[in-house]
Structures are given as C-alpha cells and as structure tokens.
Amino acid sequence: MLARRQVKYIFQKMSLEVDGQISIQLPFLISDPNHLFGSSLLSASAPSPQPTTSAPEMLDPGLSLLSLAVLQHLVYGIQVPFHIPATGISMGSAAARWKDLAARPDANTTSQLIFDAVNSLQQHWPHTRYRNGHSIVPGIVPVGTLLYHGRGDHELPNTPDWTSTDPEHAFPFAGDSATDGNNNTLTGCWLLTLVATRPLKVLYFDGSSAATILGGGTVDTQDLLIWGKVDPARWLDERARLDDLCAWGKEFRLDGFLRMEMDFEIMLYDFSRGVEVVSIDYLAALHTLHLSPPRLQPTALSSHSSPSADNLPGSNNSAAVAMLMFELIHAASWHNLYPGDTRVKLDLGGFVSFYDTSLAPSLVPIRQGKERWDHRAAGISAPDLETIRTCIRELWTGTRAALRLLNTTIPANVDERTSVIQAQLRIMLTPYILYTARPILDAASGADLGGAWALPVWKSCGTKHTAYIHASRALQARMTPSERLLLRALDDTNHEICRVVVKMWVAGVHAGLDPFIALNAASSEHVSRDPLVIVQGWRADTTALMSWLDWAVWVKCHPACGVEEMCYLPTWPFFYIGPDANRWERPQPRCIRRFDPYSQL
C-alpha cells in the first residue's frame, strides 16, 4: 500500500549557542537507509510512519550547516534581518558547476528558496515574515488531535468552517452569546472542542495563507487552484473560497485545509465526518464584542484605511480584549520556529512549489529584480498553472503521492581571530580536503591564486551527501517529481554553501594562515596578509551567503527581550492598528510586553 523507499531526506534541526546568548537552528539533510521514503499520506488508509524527532546518526562529522553560524559570529559579531535578490532556475552543466570558486549562483535560481520553504513548514515566524506562500503540501491530522471552534451559540457548523489548533485562537472569536438586558452584564460564550476520530487528510498552504490582505499575495495559490486566476475584487471572498476549495479537494478525498494567520487553523469540509464533539462548553465571556468567525465574514481591511472598532480583534481597548489578543499571539509564538506546529504530519513526497521553475517558468521574469517580500504566484501563465495542476493530480491520486557546538569566544586580537576562523574553516572541510589538494608551491610559477587546486574540495563538499542518490538508477527511477525538486534544492543550496566556505578557506591558505599547508614566500607574495583585509573579505562572503540563504531563524530582537517581554513580528490583522499601518510590508522584530499593560501591536 505504501511505496517504500531506501532513502529519507530529513530536515534535521541543529542548534548552536554562542557566548550563552545567541541560539541558532539550522537544517541538515541526511540519508537514512532504514526509513520509509515519501510514503503517500493521501492514499493511505492509516497514518503513515513519521520521521522520528530524535537526531539520527550523521553520515560524517564534517561540514555541518550550523558551522555557518560560527563563522558569521566570528567574522561579523551580530545578526540582523536580511533580504535576498529575486531568484529562480538551473543548476547549469554538471562540469561547469565546479570550475570557478568566484562564480555566484544564477540570479534566477530558486533552490535556496525551496530549501528554506521546506525548512520553515508549519512555523509561524518565517510565514509571518514572508506572507506570500508558494508551497502546497499534503498532510495528515492524526487520530486524537484536538481542534477548537468558538462561536456565539452551541450549534455544530453545518457548512465548511474553521477550526483552530490552539484554544487561545478560538476563544476570542466566541464572544458573548448575549447580554442581560437589565444590567448589560455578560452571559457567556461557546467553545466547541472536537477530536479527530480517523486520520484527516488535509492540504497545507504555506505563508500567511489565511490572512486576507488587500493587494497582497497571501491567498494567490488557493485562488489559482480553484478559480484559475487571482481576482483582486475577491480578496475578501472567504465563503466562496472555502466552498470552492472543498469542491476542488473532493478529487483527492481531502477533509480540509491547513492555513495560518495569527495562528494555525484547519478549515474542515464537514463537521460530521472524521471528527466528534468532545465538549461544547458554555464559558464565562471576557468581552462583549462578538467577533465574526475568522475571515468567513471578513471586514474590509486595507493598508490605507483603519477598521472600525466593532469588527477587528484587538481594537477594543478593554483590558480583557487586550489580554485575549495577546494570549493568541503568545500561543502562536510557541510555533514560531522548529519544530513549529507538529499536530499535522506533512508528506514531502507530495510537495509542490510555485518556485519550481520546471513547473512555473513564467514566474521567473515576474520575480526578476524583486525582493522576496514581493514574490507572488499571481501572474503565472495558464499553461504553467495547468502543469502544476497536472503535477498535483499525478502526485496525490497515485499510489504514492542538529548537533550542538561548545560555547566559543572571539579573541580581541585580530591576528588571533583570523587563526581561529581559519581553523574553523578547516574543521568544517576536513572530510573533503583531499591529500592532493594543495596550492602550487613552485616559486617560478607562483601560487595558484585562483583556487583551482581547491575545486575538488568544493565538489566533494557539495556532492558527498547525495552522490549515492544520483548514482543509483533504481532510486532515481522511483523518485517522485516532488522528491526530485527537494533533491535539487538540497544540491543547489549545498553547492553555494560549500563554494563560499571553500573560497574563504582558500583565502586563508593563500595568506599563510593554514598551519597544515606551508607556502613559500614566492608563492604568496601577491596575497595580502593584512588580517583586517582578510577578515573584511570573510565578512563580505559570509554576509552575502546568509543574505542569499535568508533563513528566518536569524531574524531576532536585538538586544534580546526582557523577562516580561517577547519578540514579535507584525502579524495580520493587528498591524492595521496604530500610527504606522504600513509596517507589515517589511515586518521587523521588536519586543512587546507579555503582561498588562500590553504593548501596541
């Protein structure tokens, strides 16, 4: 029933603590020959085996991606939010890929974006930062998972409707059912708790896919699949959107959709199938405002107008509503970074991306020259959209559809710093530095300043973990298009990481900093030995790489928030309140209070 595979790509999170303050998590893809590969969740009648959350044994202890964080800390000393250039296609010819250490990635490659998208699935922070999702992934809600629905009465919805994965998300939308006419006191509100009685088949739209934003691209992928186009006039048409998604999903026997706004929600087709009522609780209401269900009766919000206080969550100035809104944000923050919201198990064997340039080449020129903030699925050509629909149909209707480093300190002396960095670079590359990889030492011919002698090191670093997959015809024949896309994303991302690390190491070797490679005076006379110049070059390389990778885990509040604060990114729909209503377009982290008096969101 389940298509078995010999290899499993696992995005394994690894964390780093530096100086006891900076905590970084990075993804690492490894091969695991003992794990099922990409078992289709949509075709299974029972929950598919899920990757274990414990760290599997690594293939080798060499270049781990978390070491990039060490380099960044050593050569730069501070982390700031980055933006990246627009990206899109092609690995280029196999031979040319390993010829020039100075060659930057193709400006249109999207591999690092796909890599980051997979690394960020079901995490609130990355998708609050970059709201316009491009990925669609099938998944399973396991048996026993609790879901919540707040409302003004005790009735079970008889049409497709929303549920939340956190009760803090549902409760603010319950409101009070009525008020006592004599003294205008609150009476109560209704919170429905449901449980999955069988595996629920859902589809995950990444990004802030439940945030209806005028002129934004948060619902592009949904609208394209169901309506074939993005109609700006229908940005608030959530009732029709949900109904049509349900109709579209019947072909794949879906039970609902997973989306994100302030927190994660699951839009269920039918509340009488696959779920049972655990309780219908009449709770003490904390506010008189009966908020409309999330986006099914939306208010007309835009970046150019302020909503009325009668309709927007959090606009009531009462302490109770402020507390409710904050606790919603607080609950969502538990899913900010890895492992994110773990209550839905995704199947990467069915991963589809609008960043896949083999499926959607028409989006490449549309993204050209734009920052990632402005990337959208809107504008895709009709043939490309049909290709994506065909890919989805083939994938989902067939039979298959990190380590921790010790704390380190930075020497105040710049000469010592260069030695420390060079040593770290060599440690990272140790499994890939061939015995024959040495610069030219002939005084007559001079040093190989272009670094051609290190090209085999680069290739070994960039291909070691996936070489077996590429060499195995049996594995290649059984891979789905989604798995090929993920493999390409891994290959291209590792290609660039290894290029930069090897380039930095070569610069140190040429400067005479590597204690294991001796250079004579003639072979290095044209190389600067000024430690400041070397560190500046390393810093530029590291900054460019981190900007290209653009992992949301590097977006932090600086300085760190106090004990009564939490780090916050402007989150829909709260960014419409306040004097700077446009700050959501390039969301930057800031500290807000955890307790009363609450900060302005």
Buried (B, 14 or more C-beta within 10 A) or exposed (E): EBBEBBBBBBBBBBBBBBEEEBBBBBBBBBBBEEBBBBBBBBBBEEBBEBBEEEBBEBEEEBBBBBBBBBBBBBBBEEBEBBEBBBBBBBBBEEEEBBEBBEEEBBEBBBBBBBBBBBBBBBBBBBBBBBBBBBBBBBBBBBBEBBBBBBBBEEEBBEEBBBBBBBBBBBBBBBBBBBBEEEEEEBEBBBBBBBBBEBBBBBBBBBBBBBBBBEEBBBBBBBBBBBBEBBEEEBBBBBBEBBBBBBEBBEEBEBBBBBBBBBBBBBBBBBBEEBBEEEEBBEEEBBBBBBBBBBBBEBBEBBBEEEBEEEBBBBBBEEEBBBBBBBBBBBBBBEBBBBEBBEBBBBBBBBBBBBBBBEBBBBBBEBBEEEBBBEBBBBBBEEEBBEBBBEBBEEBBBBEBBBBEBEEBEBEEEEEEBBBBBBBBBBEBBEBBBEEEBBBBBEEEEBBBBEBBBBBBBBBBBBBBBBEBBEEBEEBEEBBBBBBEBBBBBBBBBBBBBBBBBBBBBBBBBBBBBBEEBEBEEBBBEEBEEEBEEBBEBBBEBBBBBBBBBBBBBBBBBEEEBEEEBBBBBBBBBBBBBEEEBEBBBEBEBBBBBBEEEBBEB
